[in-house]
Amino acid sequence: MVCATSRSCASGDAPTTVLVAGDDSDSKAVLIASVQAGGLVGLDAGSLARAHELEALGFLQLTLAVTEKVGRNAGFAVVR
């Protein structure tokens, strides 16, 4: 997703959630901190084995945008 600002990456009232998967916990922590510094929510999604599931979510987002069901700046948010 490409966003000009973190505000353009909001999903309704919730900031877009960036899911991070990887096997190096230190690297994930650095990436999540960077995402949060940009005004988004970073969430540890588990090991690198989860990457294929995250790719499917990205494909869904692209499909919805191409078919104009959502805007090109649309995102997903985890609501707790």
Backbone as JSON, one array per atom type, in Angstrom:
{
  "sequence": "MVCATSRSCASGDAPTTVLVAGDDSDSKAVLIASVQAGGLVGLDAGSLARAHELEALGFLQLTLAVTEKVGRNAGFAVVR",
  "N": [[0.83, -1.16, 0.0], [0.52, 2.22, -0.76], [0.83, 5.22, 0.81], [0.27, 8.64, 1.24], [0.28, 9.94, 3.66], [0.06, 8.96, 7.14], [-2.53, 9.35, 7.92], [-3.99, 9.05, 5.55], [-3.96, 6.39, 5.42], [-5.84, 5.28, 7.03], [-8.37, 3.06, 8.22], [-11.44, 3.63, 8.18], [-12.17, 4.81, 11.33], [-10.0, 3.66, 12.48], [-6.47, 3.25, 12.54], [-4.51, 1.97, 9.82], [-3.44, -1.39, 9.97], [-0.31, -2.87, 10.02], [0.84, -5.91, 9.31], [3.38, -7.99, 10.51], [5.62, -10.49, 9.73], [8.1, -12.85, 10.57], [11.25, -14.5, 11.28], [13.15, -13.43, 12.91], [13.17, -11.96, 15.84], [14.21, -9.55, 16.83], [14.56, -8.0, 14.51], [11.91, -7.82, 13.66], [10.87, -6.31, 15.75], [12.19, -3.86, 15.36], [11.14, -3.11, 12.86], [8.38, -2.96, 13.46], [8.41, -0.88, 15.34], [9.22, 1.21, 13.65], [7.04, 1.34, 11.89], [5.03, 2.09, 13.7], [6.03, 4.56, 14.46], [5.44, 5.97, 12.23], [2.77, 6.42, 12.49], [1.03, 4.33, 12.11], [-0.34, 1.08, 12.94], [1.63, -1.49, 14.11], [1.86, -4.98, 14.05], [2.85, -8.02, 15.37], [2.78, -10.84, 13.5], [3.66, -13.38, 13.72], [5.74, -16.2, 12.81], [7.94, -16.51, 9.91], [6.74, -18.42, 8.39], [4.11, -17.69, 8.23], [3.97, -15.9, 6.19], [2.86, -16.5, 3.62], [0.15, -16.38, 4.12], [-0.19, -13.7, 4.73], [0.49, -12.61, 2.27], [-1.7, -13.42, 0.78], [-3.68, -11.83, 1.9], [-2.79, -9.33, 1.05], [-3.11, -9.71, -1.71], [-5.89, -9.88, -1.82], [-6.56, -7.26, -1.09], [-5.49, -5.83, -3.29], [-7.08, -6.93, -5.35], [-9.64, -6.03, -4.6], [-9.24, -3.28, -4.91], [-8.6, -3.03, -7.65], [-10.98, -3.81, -8.82], [-12.48, -1.75, -8.07], [-13.9, -1.76, -5.67], [-12.97, -0.87, -3.33], [-11.05, 2.04, -2.44], [-7.83, 2.97, -3.89], [-6.12, 3.56, -1.84], [-7.01, 2.14, 0.29], [-7.07, 0.19, 3.3], [-6.42, -2.38, 5.77], [-7.57, -2.98, 9.08], [-6.87, -4.1, 12.35], [-9.16, -4.64, 14.76], [-9.49, -4.28, 18.12]],
  "CA": [[0.0, 0.0, 0.0], [1.26, 3.46, -0.8], [0.04, 6.26, 1.47], [0.99, 9.9, 1.36], [0.41, 10.21, 5.1], [-0.58, 7.91, 7.92], [-3.98, 9.63, 7.94], [-4.61, 8.48, 4.35], [-3.93, 4.94, 5.58], [-6.8, 4.87, 8.05], [-9.51, 2.23, 7.84], [-12.49, 4.24, 9.0], [-11.56, 5.53, 12.44], [-8.85, 2.91, 12.96], [-5.31, 3.32, 11.65], [-4.19, 0.73, 9.13], [-2.56, -2.31, 10.69], [0.73, -3.51, 9.23], [1.16, -7.21, 9.9], [4.8, -8.28, 10.3], [5.97, -11.88, 10.0], [9.51, -13.12, 10.38], [11.85, -15.4, 12.26], [14.1, -12.68, 13.72], [12.33, -11.11, 16.7], [14.8, -8.21, 16.92], [14.24, -7.29, 13.27], [10.48, -7.51, 13.69], [10.67, -5.22, 16.71], [12.64, -2.62, 14.71], [10.17, -2.77, 11.83], [7.13, -2.55, 14.12], [8.65, 0.46, 15.9], [9.23, 2.15, 12.53], [5.66, 1.46, 11.43], [4.3, 2.86, 14.7], [6.53, 5.94, 14.4], [4.75, 6.58, 11.1], [1.36, 6.63, 12.81], [0.23, 3.15, 11.84], [-0.24, 0.05, 13.97], [2.41, -2.65, 13.73], [1.44, -6.13, 14.83], [3.63, -9.23, 15.12], [1.88, -11.88, 13.0], [4.24, -14.69, 13.9], [6.95, -16.6, 12.1], [7.96, -16.33, 8.46], [5.81, -19.39, 7.8], [2.83, -16.99, 8.05], [4.08, -14.94, 5.08], [1.94, -16.82, 2.53], [-1.18, -15.9, 4.51], [-0.17, -12.24, 4.59], [0.47, -12.33, 0.84], [-3.09, -13.59, 0.34], [-4.4, -10.63, 2.33], [-2.38, -8.28, 0.11], [-3.76, -9.98, -3.0], [-7.3, -9.49, -1.65], [-6.61, -5.8, -1.13], [-5.29, -5.43, -4.68], [-8.25, -7.33, -6.11], [-10.73, -5.1, -4.27], [-8.92, -1.97, -5.48], [-8.69, -3.1, -9.12], [-12.4, -3.9, -9.18], [-13.06, -0.51, -7.55], [-14.76, -1.99, -4.51], [-12.35, 0.01, -2.33], [-10.11, 2.98, -3.05], [-6.47, 2.46, -3.99], [-5.44, 3.8, -0.57], [-7.7, 1.4, 1.34], [-6.24, -0.7, 4.09], [-7.09, -3.23, 6.73], [-7.25, -2.66, 10.46], [-7.25, -5.07, 13.36], [-9.93, -3.95, 15.79], [-9.4, -5.07, 19.36]],
  "C": [[0.88, 1.23, 0.0], [0.36, 4.54, -0.21], [0.88, 7.52, 1.55], [1.24, 10.26, 2.83], [-0.23, 9.05, 5.85], [-2.09, 8.13, 7.99], [-4.66, 9.03, 6.72], [-4.63, 6.96, 4.42], [-4.91, 4.47, 6.64], [-7.88, 4.0, 7.44], [-10.67, 2.68, 8.7], [-11.82, 5.07, 10.09], [-10.29, 4.87, 12.95], [-7.67, 3.06, 12.01], [-5.06, 1.95, 11.02], [-3.22, -0.09, 9.97], [-1.59, -2.94, 9.7], [1.12, -4.79, 9.95], [2.59, -7.58, 9.52], [5.07, -9.73, 10.68], [7.46, -12.06, 9.74], [10.04, -14.0, 11.49], [12.86, -14.7, 13.17], [13.34, -11.67, 14.55], [12.89, -9.7, 16.84], [14.46, -7.38, 15.68], [12.77, -6.91, 13.22], [10.2, -6.34, 14.62], [11.08, -3.88, 16.1], [11.62, -2.17, 13.67], [8.86, -2.28, 12.44], [7.28, -1.16, 14.73], [8.65, 1.52, 14.81], [7.82, 2.4, 12.0], [4.87, 2.33, 12.4], [4.76, 4.32, 14.72], [5.88, 6.7, 13.25], [3.26, 6.76, 11.31], [0.45, 5.46, 12.5], [0.37, 2.18, 13.0], [0.58, -1.09, 13.4], [2.05, -3.81, 14.63], [2.25, -7.35, 14.4], [2.67, -10.35, 14.74], [2.5, -13.27, 13.09], [5.46, -14.94, 13.04], [6.82, -16.36, 10.6], [7.04, -17.31, 7.75], [4.44, -18.77, 7.55], [2.82, -16.1, 6.81], [3.08, -15.24, 3.96], [0.51, -16.36, 2.86], [-1.26, -14.39, 4.38], [-0.19, -11.83, 3.12], [-0.95, -12.46, 0.29], [-3.93, -12.37, 0.73], [-4.05, -9.45, 1.42], [-3.02, -8.46, -1.25], [-5.23, -9.6, -2.94], [-7.44, -7.97, -1.75], [-6.45, -5.29, -2.56], [-6.51, -5.75, -5.54], [-9.42, -6.38, -5.86], [-10.49, -3.72, -4.88], [-9.09, -1.97, -7.0], [-10.14, -3.15, -9.58], [-13.2, -2.73, -8.62], [-14.09, -0.73, -6.46], [-14.26, -1.2, -3.3], [-11.41, 0.95, -3.09], [-8.7, 2.4, -3.06], [-5.67, 2.69, -2.72], [-6.1, 3.05, 0.58], [-6.73, 0.48, 2.07], [-7.09, -1.55, 5.01], [-6.67, -2.81, 8.14], [-7.68, -3.83, 11.35], [-7.93, -4.29, 14.47], [-9.94, -4.84, 17.02], [-10.5, -4.69, 20.32]]
}
